Amino acid sequence: MRTQVAIIGGGPAGLMLSRLLSLKGVECVVLENRSRSYVEGRIRAGVLEQSTAELLAEAKVDARLKSEGLVHDGFSIAFDGRRARIDLKKYGNGSVIVYGQTEITKDMNDELSAAGGNVHFEAECVAIKDYESGSPKVVFVQDGRERELHCDYVAGCDGYHGIARKSIPSKALREFERVYPFGWLGVLSETPPVREELIYSNHARGFSLCSMRSRTRSRYYIQVSADEKVEAWPDQAFWDELRRRLPQDVAESLVTGASIEKSIAPLRSFVAEPLRFGNLFLAGDAAHIVPPTGAKGLNLAAADIRVLARALVAHYLDKDDGLLDRYSQVCLDRIWKAERFSWWLTSMTHRFGDDPFGYRMQLAELDYVTEAEAGLRMIAENYVGLPFEKPFA
């Protein structure tokens, strides 16, 4: 097989890159290890920055987003018996849109299928070769047969555990990581959201988050220890603990129901540098992980793809390699700022053991940043999404 760009990973990042390149006439093939139904069934994030929504519009896969997405002009942080609303319109000059990553994946798969997109599911990549030579090839196994995909460039969009980053010699790669001593126990339920906007809560018992996927489907989280097991949390125990961590007026209006999905996600911060190795590029979770506290994971992946797609189009259509050469620099500038915000919000809202002094410092910090205009602006600007003006200047 032969193509211009081989894309490893058929999640949102890989599918988005394929869609954007195809619209510009750049040949690409997507190789995804899992089945389409598995990929579309994964429960993931659901808060989109404005720039992510704009990228979906550019890719012409935003029809359902426009009709079903929930535009939020703010969110709240609850702490010390009160709830402070962050006005995103006023302090961040924008909004966010609640629309599930699962739905984005379905939309892109449907569009790519209708347009004859070259997406291979259940194709396990086993090696990436010769990416330093300018003539890379990806070895993969599908239907029990080993095959080779020859290409000009390889985009590693295959997640934290994928083969793309593992194919790079350790001496050529720098990795920065912080693993947090807790996880998020999440419940998805067919119940109306407790409020129209998200509520992040710092409580003496631990963090909680009230979120949603639609006007009839809610997503709730509570902080649990890193070694906690889902089996230890029947539905009633989860709802009882969630109520304890919410402001009284919110807890009293919480509508509960049977969980349709329940899981525990560990939290970590991770960045790999650089993001380019010859003709192999890393994007999305293959390059970085953020705690979900700031809702930046999917949005950072979309930002990477925005840069990479434009760089590859410039190479093939304009014979201009400037953006390809600056891919790492442009992306990492935004990545580290998003890592900082996600780390900061996590540090301000979660309990780190029995530390009364640390807890009082959290409350003092939250009290300050939710009252000072500079603090409100910092939170809102980062939550809405930082601009690209500096990297593209």
C-alpha positions in Angstrom: 0.0 0.0 0.0 1.1 3.5 -0.7 -0.2 6.9 0.5 1.1 10.4 1.3 0.3 10.5 5.0 -0.1 7.4 7.3 -2.2 8.2 10.3 -1.9 5.8 13.3 -5.0 5.9 15.5 -8.6 6.3 14.6 -9.8 8.4 17.5 -10.8 12.0 17.2 -7.3 13.3 16.5 -6.6 10.8 13.7 -10.0 11.1 12.2 -9.9 14.9 12.3 -6.5 14.9 10.6 -7.7 12.5 7.9 -10.8 14.7 7.3 -8.9 18.0 7.0 -6.2 16.5 4.7 -8.8 14.8 2.5 -10.7 18.0 2.0 -7.5 19.5 0.6 -6.7 16.6 -1.7 -3.9 15.1 0.4 -3.9 11.3 0.4 -4.0 9.6 3.8 -4.7 6.2 5.3 -5.9 5.8 8.9 -4.9 2.6 10.8 -6.9 1.9 14.0 -6.2 -1.1 16.2 -9.7 -1.4 17.6 -13.1 -1.9 15.9 -15.2 1.0 14.9 -17.9 0.2 17.5 -15.3 0.1 20.2 -13.8 3.4 19.3 -17.3 5.0 19.0 -18.3 3.6 22.4 -15.5 5.0 24.5 -16.8 7.5 27.1 -14.6 10.6 27.0 -14.6 14.4 27.5 -17.3 16.7 26.4 -16.3 20.4 26.8 -15.1 22.0 23.6 -13.1 25.2 23.3 -14.2 27.7 20.6 -11.2 26.9 18.5 -12.1 23.2 18.5 -15.7 24.0 17.4 -14.2 26.2 14.7 -12.0 23.3 13.5 -15.0 21.0 13.4 -16.7 23.6 11.2 -13.6 23.8 9.0 -13.8 20.0 8.6 -17.5 20.2 7.8 -18.5 17.8 10.6 -20.4 20.3 12.8 -24.0 19.8 11.8 -25.0 17.9 14.9 -22.8 20.0 17.0 -24.7 23.1 16.0 -28.1 21.5 16.7 -27.3 19.5 19.8 -24.3 21.2 21.4 -24.9 23.1 24.6 -23.3 26.6 24.6 -22.0 27.5 28.1 -21.1 31.1 28.9 -19.8 30.2 32.4 -19.1 27.6 35.1 -18.9 27.5 38.8 -16.4 26.6 41.5 -17.8 25.7 44.8 -15.7 25.9 47.9 -15.9 26.9 51.6 -19.7 26.9 51.6 -20.1 29.2 48.6 -20.3 29.0 44.8 -18.4 31.4 42.6 -19.5 31.7 38.9 -16.8 32.3 36.3 -18.3 34.5 33.5 -16.6 33.3 30.4 -18.2 35.9 28.2 -17.1 38.8 30.4 -13.7 37.7 31.4 -12.7 35.3 28.6 -14.4 36.9 25.6 -16.0 33.6 24.6 -17.9 30.4 25.5 -17.4 26.7 25.5 -19.7 24.0 24.0 -20.7 20.8 25.7 -20.8 18.0 23.1 -19.5 14.5 23.8 -16.2 13.2 22.3 -18.1 10.0 21.5 -20.5 12.0 19.3 -17.6 13.8 17.5 -16.1 10.4 16.7 -19.3 9.2 15.3 -19.8 12.3 13.2 -16.3 12.1 11.7 -16.6 8.4 11.0 -19.9 8.9 9.3 -18.6 11.8 7.2 -15.4 9.9 6.2 -17.4 6.8 5.3 -19.7 8.8 3.1 -16.8 10.5 1.4 -14.9 7.2 0.8 -12.3 7.9 3.5 -9.5 5.3 3.8 -9.9 4.1 7.4 -8.8 0.6 8.4 -10.2 -0.7 11.7 -8.8 -3.7 13.5 -5.4 -3.0 11.9 -2.7 -3.4 14.5 0.4 -1.4 13.9 3.5 -3.4 14.9 6.3 -1.2 13.6 7.2 2.2 12.2 10.3 2.0 10.1 12.6 4.4 8.2 10.9 7.5 9.4 14.3 9.3 9.6 15.1 8.4 6.0 12.3 10.3 4.4 10.6 7.1 3.1 8.7 5.7 6.2 6.7 2.6 6.2 4.2 1.3 8.8 4.0 -2.4 9.3 0.5 -3.6 10.5 -1.5 -6.8 10.9 -5.1 -7.0 9.6 -7.2 -10.2 9.2 -4.2 -12.2 10.3 -1.9 -10.9 7.5 1.1 -8.6 7.8 1.1 -5.7 5.5 3.2 -2.6 4.8 2.0 1.0 4.3 4.6 3.2 2.5 4.2 6.9 2.9 5.9 10.3 3.1 4.9 11.2 6.6 3.6 9.3 9.7 1.2 11.0 12.2 1.2 9.2 15.5 -2.3 9.9 16.9 -2.5 6.5 18.7 -2.7 7.6 22.4 -0.5 7.4 25.4 0.0 3.6 25.1 0.4 3.5 21.3 3.3 2.4 19.2 4.2 5.8 17.7 6.0 7.3 20.7 7.4 3.9 21.6 9.1 3.7 18.2 11.3 6.6 19.1 14.7 5.9 20.7 14.6 6.9 24.4 17.8 9.0 24.0 16.0 11.2 21.4 13.0 11.8 23.6 12.4 13.8 26.8 9.4 12.9 28.9 7.9 14.9 31.8 5.4 13.3 34.0 3.5 13.8 37.2 1.2 11.1 38.5 -1.5 12.2 41.0 -2.3 10.1 44.0 -6.0 9.9 43.2 -8.5 9.2 40.4 -11.9 10.2 39.2 -14.9 7.9 39.7 -17.3 8.8 37.0 -20.9 8.0 36.5 -23.0 8.5 33.4 -26.8 8.5 33.9 -30.0 9.2 32.0 -30.9 12.0 34.3 -31.3 15.8 33.8 -28.2 17.8 34.9 -28.4 19.3 38.3 -27.5 22.8 36.9 -27.3 24.2 33.4 -23.5 24.8 33.8 -20.7 22.8 35.2 -19.9 22.9 38.9 -16.3 22.1 40.1 -16.3 21.5 43.9 -13.5 21.7 46.4 -14.7 20.0 49.6 -13.0 18.7 52.7 -14.1 15.1 51.6 -12.6 15.6 48.2 -13.2 17.0 44.7 -16.4 16.5 42.7 -17.7 17.7 39.4 -21.2 18.0 38.0 -21.2 17.9 34.2 -23.5 16.7 31.4 -23.6 15.4 27.9 -27.1 16.7 27.0 -30.2 18.1 28.6 -31.2 14.6 29.6 -27.9 12.8 30.2 -25.5 13.7 33.1 -21.9 13.0 33.9 -20.8 13.2 37.5 -17.4 12.6 39.1 -15.9 12.3 42.6 -12.3 12.1 43.7 -11.3 8.6 45.0 -8.0 7.1 46.0 -5.7 5.8 43.2 -6.2 2.1 44.2 -10.0 2.4 44.5 -12.2 -0.3 42.7 -15.4 0.4 40.8 -17.0 -2.6 42.5 -16.7 -0.8 45.9 -19.1 1.9 44.6 -22.7 0.8 44.0 -24.9 3.5 42.6 -26.5 4.6 45.9 -23.1 4.9 47.6 -21.9 7.2 44.7 -24.9 9.4 44.9 -24.7 9.7 48.7 -21.1 10.7 48.5 -21.6 13.2 45.7 -24.4 14.9 47.7 -22.0 15.3 50.7 -19.5 17.2 48.5 -22.0 19.6 46.9 -23.4 22.9 48.2 -26.7 22.2 50.0 -28.9 23.8 47.4 -27.3 21.8 44.6 -27.4 18.5 46.6 -31.1 19.0 47.3 -32.0 19.3 43.6 -29.8 16.4 42.4 -31.8 13.9 40.3 -30.4 10.4 40.6 -30.8 7.2 38.6 -29.2 4.0 37.5 -25.7 4.4 36.1 -25.3 3.5 32.4 -21.5 3.6 32.7 -19.2 3.8 35.6 -15.4 3.9 35.6 -12.4 5.2 37.4 -9.8 7.3 35.5 -6.3 7.9 36.9 -4.9 11.4 36.7 -1.6 12.4 35.3 0.3 15.2 33.6 2.6 14.1 30.8 4.5 15.8 28.0 6.9 14.4 25.4 9.5 16.6 23.7 10.0 17.1 20.8 7.0 16.2 18.7 8.8 15.6 15.4 11.4 12.9 14.6 12.3 13.0 11.0 9.0 12.3 9.2 7.2 11.0 12.2 5.0 13.5 14.2 3.3 12.9 17.5 -0.1 14.4 18.2 -2.8 14.2 20.9 -2.4 11.8 23.8 0.6 10.2 22.1 2.4 13.5 22.9 0.7 14.8 26.1 -1.8 14.0 28.8 -3.5 16.5 31.1 -5.7 15.9 34.1 -9.4 16.2 33.0 -10.0 19.0 35.5 -9.5 21.8 33.0 -11.2 20.0 30.1 -8.1 20.3 27.9 -7.4 16.8 26.6 -9.5 16.7 23.5 -9.0 20.4 22.9 -5.2 20.1 23.0 -5.4 17.2 20.5 -7.5 19.3 18.2 -4.9 22.1 18.5 -2.1 19.8 17.5 -4.2 18.6 14.5 -4.9 22.2 13.5 -1.2 22.9 13.2 -0.2 19.5 11.6 -3.0 19.6 9.0 -2.1 23.1 7.9 1.6 22.2 7.9 1.1 19.2 5.7 -1.3 21.0 3.3 1.3 23.8 3.0 4.0 21.2 2.1 1.9 19.5 -0.6 0.0 22.4 -2.0 2.5 25.3 -1.6 5.8 23.5 -1.3 6.3 25.3 2.0 7.9 23.4 4.9 8.0 26.3 7.3 5.1 25.0 9.5 6.4 21.4 9.4 9.7 22.6 10.7 8.1 24.6 13.5 5.5 22.0 14.5 7.0 21.1 17.8 7.7 24.7 18.8 4.2 25.9 17.9 2.4 23.0 19.6 4.5 22.8 22.7 4.0 26.5 23.5 0.3 25.9 23.8 0.6 22.5 25.4 2.7 23.7 28.4 0.3 26.5 29.0 -2.7 24.1 29.0 -0.7 21.7 31.3 -0.1 24.6 33.7 -3.8 25.5 33.9 -4.9 21.8 34.3 -2.3 21.3 37.0 -3.3 24.5 38.8 -7.0 23.8 38.7 -6.4 20.2 39.9 -4.1 21.5 42.7 -6.8 24.0 43.8 -9.7 21.6 43.9 -8.5 18.2 45.1 -7.5 16.9 48.5 -3.8 15.8 48.7 -4.0 13.7 51.9 -4.7 15.0 55.4 -3.1 18.4 55.1 -5.0 21.2 56.9 -2.5 23.9 56.0 -2.6 22.9 52.3 -6.4 22.9 52.4 -6.5 26.4 53.9 -4.1 27.6 51.2 -6.4 26.2 48.5 -9.4 28.1 50.0 -7.4 31.3 50.2 -6.2 31.0 46.6 -9.7 30.2 45.3 -11.2 33.1 47.4 -8.7 35.5 45.8 -8.8 34.3 42.2 -12.7 34.3 42.1 -12.9 37.8 43.5 -10.0 39.6 41.8 -10.6 40.6 38.2 -7.1 39.4 37.2 -7.9 36.0 38.7 -11.2 35.7 37.0 -9.7 36.7 33.7 -6.9 34.1 34.0 -9.4 31.3 34.7 -11.8 32.4 32.0 -9.2 32.9 29.2 -7.6 29.5 29.9 -10.9 27.7 30.1 -12.3 29.2 26.8 -8.9 28.4 25.2 -5.8 30.3 24.6 -5.4 32.0 21.1 -2.9 30.9 18.4 -1.7 34.4 17.6 1.7 34.1 19.3 2.7 30.7 17.8 1.5 31.8 14.3 2.9 35.3 14.4 
